Amino acid sequence: MGEAKFRRRAPPEEGLREIEVLIYSAQDLKNVKHITKMRTYAEIYVERNVQVARTSVDEHGGANPTWNEVVKVKFHKGLPGRDVMAALNVDIYAHSHVGLEKPVGSARVLLCDVLKGGDAAEPLDNPIQCLTVQVWRASGRPQGWLNLWVPPTGRFLIRRESLSFSVRERENVEEQAEEELEGGGRVETAEEV
């Protein structure tokens, strides 16, 4: 009798999950461009081989960039349950026109720390977590901070416009409030909304 040949079956293909992350800004990054102004962007992923999301390039911030972008990141659904070290990774690069992108630093947040379930039917019971995490250089030294917002459900349940606004937008709101108060009316400030 010949040997029975057994084929190992591949595990059933697991579906993908998509989460939203607001990559807001960074501060005190290492300036890796010594001649020209540093123009940075961020790459965001959980599993690099599944999907890598990317912000636009911040042209003006230098070592203190502001992206203020919501990105969508995909990964295998069962990953957080199987791997307690599964993390949302953010790699920051200095953009170059000649294709030599220089790494500025990396930050990571464990998925088990940010995805806490939540209930999409109850937006007020799902506090969005604003996180400030350390950025690490490739050498292992800490250099700068990254600010990001992650909803516990993986989806923003309120309009993005209400999550953050720029200093210029805040000044416009304050000017409008002053004008209306001078006219005898009442206006809601951004903090009251």
C-alpha positions in Angstrom: 0.0 0.0 0.0 1.1 3.4 -0.8 1.4 6.2 1.6 -1.6 8.2 2.1 -1.0 11.8 1.1 -2.6 14.4 3.3 -3.0 18.0 2.2 -3.1 20.6 4.9 -6.0 22.8 4.3 -5.5 26.5 4.4 -7.5 28.2 7.1 -10.7 29.8 5.8 -10.1 33.3 4.5 -10.9 35.7 7.3 -12.7 38.9 6.4 -11.1 42.4 6.8 -12.1 45.0 9.3 -11.7 48.7 8.6 -11.2 51.4 11.3 -10.9 55.1 11.1 -8.2 57.1 12.7 -7.7 60.9 12.8 -4.0 61.6 12.4 -3.9 65.1 13.8 -0.4 66.4 14.4 3.1 65.9 15.7 5.5 68.0 17.7 9.2 68.3 18.3 10.2 65.8 15.6 13.8 65.3 14.6 14.6 67.5 11.6 16.2 65.1 9.2 16.4 67.7 6.4 19.4 70.0 7.0 19.3 72.1 3.8 15.7 72.4 2.9 12.5 72.6 5.1 11.2 69.3 6.2 7.9 68.3 4.6 6.4 65.3 6.3 3.7 62.7 5.8 2.6 59.7 7.8 2.0 56.1 6.8 -0.5 54.2 8.9 -1.1 50.5 9.1 -1.8 47.5 11.3 -0.7 44.8 8.8 1.6 46.3 6.2 0.9 43.5 3.8 -2.9 44.1 3.9 -3.0 47.9 3.6 -1.1 51.1 4.2 -2.9 54.4 4.4 -1.1 57.7 3.9 -1.7 61.3 4.8 -0.9 64.2 2.5 2.4 66.0 2.9 2.4 68.8 5.4 4.2 71.6 3.5 4.6 74.2 6.3 4.9 72.6 9.7 8.5 71.3 9.5 9.2 69.5 12.8 5.7 70.3 14.0 3.4 69.1 11.2 -0.4 69.2 11.2 -2.2 66.7 9.0 -5.7 66.7 10.5 -6.8 63.8 8.3 -9.0 60.8 8.9 -7.5 57.7 7.3 -9.1 54.2 7.0 -7.0 51.2 7.9 -7.8 47.6 7.1 -6.6 44.5 8.9 -7.9 40.9 9.5 -10.9 40.8 11.8 -9.6 38.2 14.2 -6.1 39.8 14.6 -6.7 41.7 17.9 -8.1 38.6 19.5 -5.2 36.4 18.3 -2.3 38.8 18.9 -2.3 41.0 22.0 0.6 42.9 20.5 -1.3 43.9 17.3 -0.8 47.6 16.9 -1.7 50.6 14.9 1.6 51.7 13.5 2.4 55.3 12.3 5.6 55.8 10.4 6.5 59.5 9.7 8.7 60.3 6.7 10.3 63.5 5.3 9.1 63.8 1.7 11.6 64.3 -1.1 11.1 65.1 -4.7 13.9 62.8 -5.8 12.4 59.8 -4.1 14.7 59.5 -1.2 12.2 59.5 1.6 13.9 59.9 5.0 12.4 58.2 8.0 11.7 60.7 10.8 10.3 58.3 13.4 7.6 55.8 14.3 4.8 55.5 16.9 2.5 52.6 17.8 -0.6 52.1 19.8 -1.9 48.6 20.8 -5.3 47.8 19.2 -6.5 46.3 22.5 -5.9 49.7 24.1 -8.0 51.7 21.6 -10.7 49.4 20.3 -12.9 48.9 23.2 -16.1 47.8 21.4 -18.4 50.7 22.0 -22.0 50.9 20.7 -22.7 52.6 17.4 -26.3 53.2 18.4 -25.2 55.3 21.4 -22.6 57.9 20.1 -22.6 59.8 23.4 -21.4 56.6 25.3 -18.4 56.2 23.0 -15.8 58.8 24.0 -13.3 59.3 21.3 -9.8 58.8 22.6 -7.4 61.6 21.9 -4.0 60.1 22.4 -0.5 61.6 22.5 2.1 58.9 21.9 5.9 59.0 21.8 7.6 59.1 18.5 10.7 56.9 18.3 13.7 57.3 16.0 15.2 54.3 14.2 18.1 54.5 16.7 15.6 53.8 19.5 15.8 57.3 21.0 12.5 59.1 21.8 12.1 62.2 19.6 8.7 64.0 19.5 5.1 63.3 20.0 2.2 62.2 17.8 -1.4 63.3 18.4 -4.2 61.0 17.1 -7.8 60.3 17.8 -9.3 56.8 17.7 -13.0 56.0 18.2 -13.6 52.9 20.4 -15.9 51.4 17.7 -13.4 52.0 15.0 -15.8 54.5 13.3 -16.4 58.2 14.0 -20.0 58.5 15.0 -20.1 62.3 14.8 -19.1 64.7 12.1 -15.4 65.1 11.7 -15.8 68.9 11.7 -16.9 68.8 15.3 -13.8 66.8 16.3 -11.3 69.6 15.8 -10.8 72.9 14.2 -7.9 75.1 13.3 -6.8 78.2 15.1 -8.1 80.3 12.2 -11.5 78.7 12.4 -11.5 79.3 16.2 -10.7 83.0 15.6 -13.5 83.3 13.0 -16.0 81.8 15.5 -14.8 84.2 18.2 -15.1 87.2 15.8 -18.7 86.1 14.9 -19.5 85.7 18.6 -18.3 89.2 19.3 -20.3 90.7 16.4 -23.5 89.0 17.5 -23.0 90.0 21.2 -22.5 93.6 20.1 -25.8 93.2 18.2 -27.5 91.9 21.3 -27.8 88.2 20.2 -26.4 85.0 21.7 -24.1 82.7 19.9 -23.0 79.2 20.8 -19.2 78.8 21.0 -17.4 75.8 19.8 -17.0 74.5 23.4 -20.7 74.6 24.0 -21.6 72.7 20.8 
